[in-house]
Amino acid sequence: DTAALSLALRFPDDVFPELTYGRVLALVRLGRDREASQAAQQAVDAFPEVRRYLMRERVRRPELSPFGITPGGKDQAWLYREHMRDVWLEESTAMALLKKTRPR
């Protein structure tokens, strides 16, 4: 978690949710609740579709383009969810934090 946090902090404006949402997970796991809350707000503001896709029990796979993903789009959110939702579900504190964090 310390290494993941260090990596995420080096790229604060990254266009992929892996670092932005990964920072939230790392901070929660390290018990740094205040920072995790701030990071969650930043992640949700930057990638609101990711939050929506993580929170849902089931989601329909959006159409995926052979040319890549849409930054901030449903395709990106779906791909992140496919790879990371199990990890988020294992961290009930992180999921609760996402649930109460709304996009501004």
Backbone as a printed PyTorch tensor [residue, N CA C, xyz], in Angstrom:
tensor([[[  0.8200,  -1.2060,   0.0000],
         [  0.0000,   0.0000,   0.0000],
         [  0.8590,   1.2630,   0.0000]],

        [[  1.9630,   1.2090,   0.7080],
         [  2.8570,   2.3660,   0.7230],
         [  3.4450,   2.6120,  -0.6660]],

        [[  3.8450,   1.5470,  -1.3430],
         [  4.3910,   1.6880,  -2.6940],
         [  3.3140,   2.1700,  -3.6720]],

        [[  2.1040,   1.6540,  -3.5390],
         [  1.0040,   2.0780,  -4.4110],
         [  0.6900,   3.5490,  -4.2030]],

        [[  0.6940,   3.9770,  -2.9560],
         [  0.4360,   5.3790,  -2.6410],
         [  1.5340,   6.2710,  -3.2080]],

        [[  2.7670,   5.8440,  -3.0750],
         [  3.8840,   6.6080,  -3.6160],
         [  3.7610,   6.7740,  -5.1290]],

        [[  3.4000,   5.7100,  -5.8170],
         [  3.2200,   5.7690,  -7.2640],
         [  2.0720,   6.7120,  -7.6320]],

        [[  0.9610,   6.5910,  -6.9530],
         [ -0.2020,   7.4390,  -7.2400],
         [  0.1080,   8.9160,  -7.0180]],

        [[  0.8860,   9.2070,  -6.0010],
         [  1.2220,  10.6030,  -5.7070],
         [  2.1540,  11.2030,  -6.7530]],

        [[  2.8970,  10.3650,  -7.4510],
         [  3.7950,  10.8660,  -8.5020],
         [  3.0420,  11.2760,  -9.7600]],

        [[  1.8090,  10.7840,  -9.9240],
         [  1.0180,  11.0680, -11.1240],
         [ -0.3890,  11.5320, -10.7450]],

        [[ -0.5030,  12.6860, -10.1070],
         [ -1.8090,  13.1290,  -9.5890],
         [ -2.8530,  13.4390, -10.6590]],

        [[ -2.4460,  13.7220, -11.8760],
         [ -3.3950,  14.0770, -12.9350],
         [ -3.5070,  12.9870, -13.9950]],

        [[ -3.2430,  11.7570, -13.6080],
         [ -3.2730,  10.6510, -14.5440],
         [ -4.6850,  10.4700, -15.1100]],

        [[ -4.7880,  10.0280, -16.3630],
         [ -6.0880,   9.8690, -17.0120],
         [ -6.6630,   8.4590, -16.8270]],

        [[ -6.0520,   7.6760, -15.9680],
         [ -6.5440,   6.3390, -15.6950],
         [ -6.9940,   6.2370, -14.2450]],

        [[ -8.1430,   5.6030, -14.0040],
         [ -8.6470,   5.5160, -12.6340],
         [ -7.8420,   4.5870, -11.7350]],

        [[ -6.9980,   3.7540, -12.3160],
         [ -6.2200,   2.8300, -11.4940],
         [ -5.3970,   3.5610, -10.4390]],

        [[ -4.7640,   4.6590, -10.8170],
         [ -3.9610,   5.3990,  -9.8390],
         [ -4.8300,   6.2270,  -8.9130]],

        [[ -5.8320,   6.8780,  -9.4600],
         [ -6.6730,   7.7600,  -8.6600],
         [ -7.4650,   6.9690,  -7.6180]],

        [[ -8.1250,   5.9160,  -8.0480],
         [ -8.8880,   5.0890,  -7.1120],
         [ -7.9590,   4.2030,  -6.2780]],

        [[ -6.8190,   3.8260,  -6.8380],
         [ -5.8290,   3.0610,  -6.0810],
         [ -5.2970,   3.8360,  -4.8970]],

        [[ -5.1700,   5.1320,  -5.0740],
         [ -4.7370,   5.9960,  -3.9670],
         [ -5.7350,   5.9240,  -2.8120]],

        [[ -7.0090,   5.9270,  -3.1380],
         [ -8.0460,   5.8220,  -2.1000],
         [ -7.9040,   4.5030,  -1.3560]],

        [[ -7.7980,   3.4160,  -2.0950],
         [ -7.6500,   2.1020,  -1.4590],
         [ -6.4250,   2.0500,  -0.5520]],

        [[ -5.3070,   2.5600,  -1.0410],
         [ -4.0750,   2.5320,  -0.2490],
         [ -4.2320,   3.3370,   1.0380]],

        [[ -4.8150,   4.5090,   0.9370],
         [ -4.9950,   5.3450,   2.1340],
         [ -5.9370,   4.6940,   3.1460]],

        [[ -6.9950,   4.0620,   2.6630],
         [ -7.9090,   3.3560,   3.5690],
         [ -7.1650,   2.2370,   4.2730]],

        [[ -6.4210,   1.4550,   3.5260],
         [ -5.6880,   0.3300,   4.1100],
         [ -4.6240,   0.7770,   5.1020]],

        [[ -4.0880,   1.9710,   4.8800],
         [ -3.0730,   2.5050,   5.8010],
         [ -3.6940,   3.2220,   6.9970]],

        [[ -5.0190,   3.2960,   7.0440],
         [ -5.7050,   3.9260,   8.1590],
         [ -5.6450,   5.4420,   8.1490]],

        [[ -5.3890,   6.0220,   7.0160],
         [ -5.2850,   7.4800,   6.8930],
         [ -6.6210,   8.0270,   6.3860]],

        [[ -7.6010,   7.9940,   7.2860],
         [ -8.9940,   8.2460,   6.9280],
         [ -9.2600,   9.6290,   6.3530]],

        [[ -8.7100,  10.6510,   6.9520],
         [ -8.9570,  12.0120,   6.4520],
         [ -8.4290,  12.1680,   5.0270]],

        [[ -7.2280,  11.6840,   4.7910],
         [ -6.6440,  11.7570,   3.4530],
         [ -7.4210,  10.8810,   2.4700]],

        [[ -7.8850,   9.7340,   2.9430],
         [ -8.6760,   8.8430,   2.0910],
         [ -9.9700,   9.5230,   1.6630]],

        [[-10.5880,  10.2450,   2.5690],
         [-11.8170,  10.9590,   2.2470],
         [-11.5800,  12.0340,   1.1900]],

        [[-10.4950,  12.7680,   1.3280],
         [-10.1470,  13.7950,   0.3350],
         [ -9.8150,  13.1500,  -1.0080]],

        [[ -9.0810,  12.0530,  -0.9760],
         [ -8.7150,  11.3480,  -2.2060],
         [ -9.9540,  10.7700,  -2.8860]],

        [[-10.8940,  10.2890,  -2.0850],
         [-12.1340,   9.7450,  -2.6540],
         [-12.9030,  10.8410,  -3.3830]],

        [[-12.9600,  12.0260,  -2.7970],
         [-13.6650,  13.1160,  -3.4670],
         [-12.9910,  13.4630,  -4.7870]],

        [[-11.6740,  13.4950,  -4.7880],
         [-10.9440,  13.7810,  -6.0230],
         [-11.1760,  12.6890,  -7.0700]],

        [[-11.1620,  11.4400,  -6.6440],
         [-11.3690,  10.3220,  -7.5730],
         [-12.7780,  10.3550,  -8.1630]],

        [[-13.7490,  10.5770,  -7.3130],
         [-15.1380,  10.5960,  -7.7650],
         [-15.3970,  11.7960,  -8.6780]],

        [[-14.8020,  12.9250,  -8.3670],
         [-14.9550,  14.0940,  -9.2390],
         [-14.3060,  13.8600, -10.6020]],

        [[-13.1460,  13.2120, -10.6050],
         [-12.4230,  12.9720, -11.8540],
         [-13.0550,  11.8570, -12.6850]],

        [[-13.5640,  10.8260, -12.0110],
         [-14.1000,   9.6450, -12.6900],
         [-15.4220,   9.2080, -12.0520]],

        [[-16.4800,   9.9910, -12.2140],
         [-17.7510,   9.6350, -11.5740],
         [-18.3460,   8.3230, -12.0910]],

        [[-18.1060,   7.9880, -13.3380],
         [-18.6440,   6.7330, -13.8700],
         [-18.0230,   5.5270, -13.1730]],

        [[-16.7690,   5.6270, -12.7950],
         [-16.1190,   4.5230, -12.0920],
         [-16.8370,   4.2720, -10.7740]],

        [[-17.1420,   5.3330, -10.0580],
         [-17.8820,   5.1750,  -8.7920],
         [-19.2090,   4.4740,  -9.0420]],

        [[-19.9490,   4.9510, -10.0350],
         [-21.2560,   4.3490, -10.3350],
         [-21.1210,   2.8590, -10.6720]],

        [[-20.1310,   2.5350, -11.4520],
         [-19.9530,   1.1390, -11.8480],
         [-19.4810,   0.2710, -10.6850]],

        [[-18.6860,   0.7980,  -9.7980],
         [-18.2550,   0.0300,  -8.6260],
         [-19.4050,  -0.2230,  -7.6620]],

        [[-20.3210,   0.7240,  -7.5480],
         [-21.3970,   0.6200,  -6.5740],
         [-22.4920,  -0.3650,  -6.9940]],

        [[-22.6790,  -0.5650,  -8.2560],
         [-23.7770,  -1.4090,  -8.7470],
         [-23.4680,  -2.9000,  -8.6050]],

        [[-24.5110,  -3.6530,  -8.2620],
         [-24.3940,  -5.1130,  -8.2090],
         [-24.1020,  -5.6820,  -9.5910]],

        [[-24.8760,  -5.2210, -10.5720],
         [-24.7060,  -5.6810, -11.9490],
         [-24.6990,  -4.4790, -12.8740]],

        [[-23.8850,  -4.5710, -13.8860],
         [-23.8580,  -3.5270, -14.9110],
         [-23.7560,  -4.1850, -16.2720]],

        [[-24.3190,  -3.5180, -17.2200],
         [-24.2390,  -4.0080, -18.5960],
         [-22.9240,  -3.5240, -19.1980]],

        [[-22.2790,  -4.4070, -19.9010],
         [-21.0310,  -4.0430, -20.5730],
         [-21.3460,  -3.0470, -21.6850]],

        [[-20.7150,  -1.8740, -21.6420],
         [-20.9270,  -0.9260, -22.7340],
         [-20.1710,  -1.3810, -23.9770]],

        [[-20.4950,  -0.7790, -25.0740],
         [-19.7780,  -1.0990, -26.3060],
         [-18.3240,  -0.6430, -26.1660]],

        [[-17.4230,  -1.5300, -26.4910],
         [-16.0010,  -1.2180, -26.4170],
         [-15.4760,  -0.9480, -27.8120]],

        [[-14.7300,   0.1100, -27.9510],
         [-14.1840,   0.4960, -29.2390],
         [-12.8800,  -0.2480, -29.4990]],

        [[-12.6510,  -0.6730, -30.7170],
         [-11.3660,  -1.2920, -31.0360],
         [-10.2290,  -0.2730, -31.0670]],

        [[-10.5710,   1.0090, -30.9660],
         [ -9.5720,   2.0770, -31.0390],
         [ -9.1010,   2.5570, -29.6730]],

        [[ -9.6270,   1.9990, -28.5950],
         [ -9.2070,   2.3980, -27.2590],
         [-10.3850,   2.7730, -26.3880]],

        [[-10.0750,   3.3420, -25.2490],
         [-11.1150,   3.7070, -24.2890],
         [-11.3920,   5.2030, -24.3300]],

        [[-12.5150,   5.5620, -23.7610],
         [-12.8810,   6.9580, -23.6190],
         [-12.5270,   7.3850, -22.1980]],

        [[-11.5480,   8.2690, -22.0120],
         [-11.2170,   8.7170, -20.6570],
         [-12.4490,   9.2950, -19.9630]],

        [[-12.7630,   8.7330, -18.8040],
         [-13.9270,   9.1670, -18.0490],
         [-15.2260,   8.5480, -18.5190]],

        [[-15.1590,   7.6830, -19.5330],
         [-16.3610,   7.1030, -20.1130],
         [-16.7990,   5.8140, -19.4480]],

        [[-17.9460,   5.3490, -19.8890],
         [-18.5120,   4.1190, -19.3440],
         [-17.6490,   2.9060, -19.6780]],

        [[-17.0210,   2.9290, -20.8290],
         [-16.1460,   1.8090, -21.1830],
         [-14.9630,   1.7130, -20.2240]],

        [[-14.3770,   2.8500, -19.8900],
         [-13.2590,   2.8750, -18.9460],
         [-13.7280,   2.4170, -17.5620]],

        [[-14.8850,   2.8940, -17.1520],
         [-15.4310,   2.5170, -15.8460],
         [-15.7180,   1.0250, -15.7790]],

        [[-16.2650,   0.4700, -16.8490],
         [-16.5760,  -0.9530, -16.8730],
         [-15.3000,  -1.7930, -16.7810]],

        [[-14.2750,  -1.3990, -17.5360],
         [-13.0100,  -2.1440, -17.4960],
         [-12.3790,  -2.0900, -16.1060]],

        [[-12.4140,  -0.9130, -15.4750],
         [-11.8690,  -0.8110, -14.1170],
         [-12.6510,  -1.7150, -13.1700]],

        [[-13.9660,  -1.6720, -13.2840],
         [-14.8190,  -2.4980, -12.4270],
         [-14.5090,  -3.9820, -12.6010]],

        [[-14.3430,  -4.4100, -13.8420],
         [-14.0550,  -5.8130, -14.1200],
         [-12.7750,  -6.2820, -13.4270]],

        [[-11.7930,  -5.4010, -13.3500],
         [-10.5110,  -5.7740, -12.7530],
         [-10.4400,  -5.5360, -11.2470]],

        [[-11.1880,  -4.5760, -10.7480],
         [-10.9570,  -4.1480,  -9.3600],
         [-12.1400,  -4.2690,  -8.3930]],

        [[-13.3270,  -4.5820,  -8.8630],
         [-14.4700,  -4.5770,  -7.9470],
         [-14.2860,  -5.5540,  -6.7900]],

        [[-13.7370,  -6.7280,  -7.0320],
         [-13.5150,  -7.6930,  -5.9560],
         [-12.6120,  -7.1200,  -4.8690]],

        [[-11.6090,  -6.3800,  -5.2790],
         [-10.6950,  -5.7550,  -4.3140],
         [-11.4530,  -4.7320,  -3.4770]],

        [[-12.2800,  -3.9230,  -4.1310],
         [-13.0680,  -2.9250,  -3.4060],
         [-14.0530,  -3.5900,  -2.4470]],

        [[-14.6720,  -4.6710,  -2.8680],
         [-15.6290,  -5.3560,  -1.9960],
         [-14.9670,  -5.9540,  -0.7690]],

        [[-13.6980,  -6.2970,  -0.8770],
         [-12.9570,  -6.8190,   0.2760],
         [-12.6780,  -5.7280,   1.3050]],

        [[-12.7060,  -4.4890,   0.8810],
         [-12.4380,  -3.3440,   1.7620],
         [-13.7560,  -2.6140,   2.0450]],

        [[-14.4990,  -3.1010,   3.0150],
         [-15.8150,  -2.5160,   3.2960],
         [-15.7170,  -1.0340,   3.6630]],

        [[-14.6500,  -0.6350,   4.3110],
         [-14.4650,   0.7790,   4.6590],
         [-14.3250,   1.6230,   3.4010]],

        [[-13.6000,   1.1100,   2.4190],
         [-13.4120,   1.8440,   1.1640],
         [-14.7310,   1.9510,   0.4030]],

        [[-15.5030,   0.8700,   0.3650],
         [-16.7980,   0.9140,  -0.3220],
         [-17.7490,   1.8760,   0.3810]],

        [[-17.7450,   1.8810,   1.6880],
         [-18.6030,   2.8180,   2.4360],
         [-18.2030,   4.2490,   2.1480]],

        [[-16.9260,   4.4890,   2.0270],
         [-16.4370,   5.8220,   1.7060],
         [-16.9120,   6.2420,   0.3160]],

        [[-16.8060,   5.3570,  -0.6460],
         [-17.2920,   5.6690,  -1.9920],
         [-18.7930,   5.9280,  -1.9990]],

        [[-19.5120,   5.1400,  -1.2330],
         [-20.9640,   5.2740,  -1.2030],
         [-21.3900,   6.6640,  -0.7420]],

        [[-20.6790,   7.2070,   0.2390],
         [-21.0650,   8.5210,   0.7550],
         [-20.4340,   9.6980,  -0.0010]],

        [[-19.5100,   9.3970,  -0.9090],
         [-18.8520,  10.4520,  -1.6880],
         [-19.5800,  10.6420,  -3.0060]],

        [[-20.0850,  11.8320,  -3.2200],
         [-20.8410,  12.1450,  -4.4350],
         [-20.0350,  13.0980,  -5.3130]],

        [[-20.1940,  12.9850,  -6.6200],
         [-19.5020,  13.9310,  -7.5030],
         [-19.9990,  15.3550,  -7.2660]],

        [[-19.0900,  16.2930,  -7.3450],
         [-19.4820,  17.7050,  -7.2010],
         [-19.7860,  18.3080,  -8.5330]]])
